[in-house]
Amino acid sequence: MSQKEKTLYPFPQWKPDDRSFTILKDWWQELEDNKGEKAALKRADSLTEVVFCPAYHRLLRTLRKEGFFVPESRFPKLAAIAGLSSRIKEDIPGAIGEQMGALKTGDKPTISELRMRRLLACDDLEELFMLLRRVLGILGGNASFSGLAAAIWHWESLYEKRPYDSRRQLAYDYYAAASM
């Protein structure tokens, strides 16, 4: 690799028009034509079960073929993205945190503050996968592909104390929309 070539990482925060999101959305649209693969991903109760699905491997292969660096350490995060994306019915542009904090009838946010705090405190990827499955159910499957994928891809342990941990942005967006 020459000095000018730059490593491409998928699902950058704050760049919803990145090519990796287009690849994800194209992959999702292919799932619409293959109901069996989509159903298998939706039935997956764990990240291991997602990895057993050929559709996950097709997404991984496509990202790598397009030049994105997906190290083995990120395979579980990509599995979470694939499994959760299969549950999205409609891509709603915007921040996923804002969608969770949007006020429903009355003055309560769509996702309760307790559920949101549980989500923000989560350090285990398997648990995060299960919590986000429930969140997508509450949202009726209407969520942002780019927001969801970027949040999962950049989710780090609370002990890492990374400056760009996606949970911070999720919290800012949620509480801004929830008007608390």
N, C-alpha and C positions, 0 to 999 in steps of 0.2 A: 504494500500500500504506500503510495507516495505521500509526501507531506501535505499536499493539497486535498487529498481524498479524506473525507470525514466519515466516521462511523455513523451509520443511521440507526437510531433507536426508535422503536415504534411507540405510538401513543403519547406524544409529548403533551404536557399540560399547556393550556392556553393557546393551542394551535389546532382547532377542530378541523381545519382544512388540510391537515397533513395527509400524505398519501396512505399512511398506515390505516387511517380511519376509513378511507375509501375502500381499501382492501377488505376491512372488516365488514363494511356495509354490503359490498359485493358478495362476500362469503355468506352473509346473512340472507341475502336475496336468493342465493342458490339453495339455501335450506328450505325456502318457501316452496321450491319445486321438488324437494325430496322430503316429503313428510315423515318418512321412516327415520331418517337421520335426525331430523328436528325433534321428533318424539323421543328418540334415544337420549339426546342431550337434555331434554326437559325432564326425563325420568331419572337422570343421574343424580344420586343423592350425595355424592362425594366427588372430590376432584379426581380421585383415582378412576371412578366410573366415567368421568368425562374423557379422561385420557384413553379409555378403551374404545371411544367412538372415532370412526374414521374421519368424521367431519372436523374434529379437533386437529388431527394430523394434516388435513388438507389446508387448514388455516395456517398452521405452523410452517408447512412447506412453502406456501404462497408468500408469506412474509419474508422468509429466508431467500426465496428465489428473486424477490424484488429488491434484495440487498439490505434488508433490515437485520440487525444483530439481535438474535434472541438466544441468549446463553441458556444452558441447561438449568441454571439456578432460577430462571424466570419461567420455566415450563409450568409450574403450578399456577402462577399468576395468569398465564395465557389460558390455561384450562378453566380458571374461574371466569375469565372474560368470555370464552366460548360458551360455557354452560349458561351463564347469565344472559348473554346476547340472544340465545335461543328462546328466551322468555320475553323478549321485547317484541311487542306487536306493532308499535309505531315509533319511529325515531322522532323525538321532539327536541329540536335544537335548544341549546341553553345549558346551564349548569345543573347537574344532577342534584346538588344541594338545594338550589332554589326550587326545584320540582318537589323535593321532599318537604320543604318548608312552606310551600304555597298554601294559602289558607283555603280550607274547604268551607262548606256551608257553616256559617257561624264565624267564630274567630279562632278556631283551632287549626294548627298546621296538619297537613295530610298525614305526615309521619309524626307520631307523638314525640314529645321531647325526651321521654324516658327511652323509647326505642332508639332515637338518634344518639343519645348519650351512650347507650349500650354499643351501638355501632362504632362510634368514635373511640371507645375504649378497647375495641377488639384488636388483639395482636395476632391471633391465630387465623391463617388464611382459610382453613376449612370452616371455621366458625363465621368468618366474614362472608364466605360463599353462602352459607345458610341464612344469615341475617339479610343479605342483599336479595336472596330469593324471595323472602317474605316482603321486603320493601317493594320489589317489582310487582308482587301480587297486589299490594295495597295501591300502588300507582296504576293498576289495571294494565300493566305491560307497556305503558306509554312513558318512555324515558329517553334520555340522550345517550346514543351509542358512544359518542366521543367523551362525554362526561363520565360515563360509567367505566369505559376502558381506561381512561387516563387515571381515574381515581384508584382503580385496582392496581394498575401497572406501577404507580408511584407510592402505593401504600407501604409504609415501613413500620417497624416496631417502634413503640413509644420510646424505647430506650436508646434508639439510634439518634434521636434528636436532630434529624435532618432538616435543613431550612425549608425545603420544598416538599415536605410530607403532604400528600394530598388531603389528609384528614383535616388539616388546618383550613384549607380553602373550602372544604365541604362544610365545616362548622361556620365559617364566615357567610357562605351563601345561604345556608339553612336559616341561621338566626336573622339575617337581613330580610329574607322572604317571610319568615314567621312573625316578624315584628314583635319580638319579645324584649 
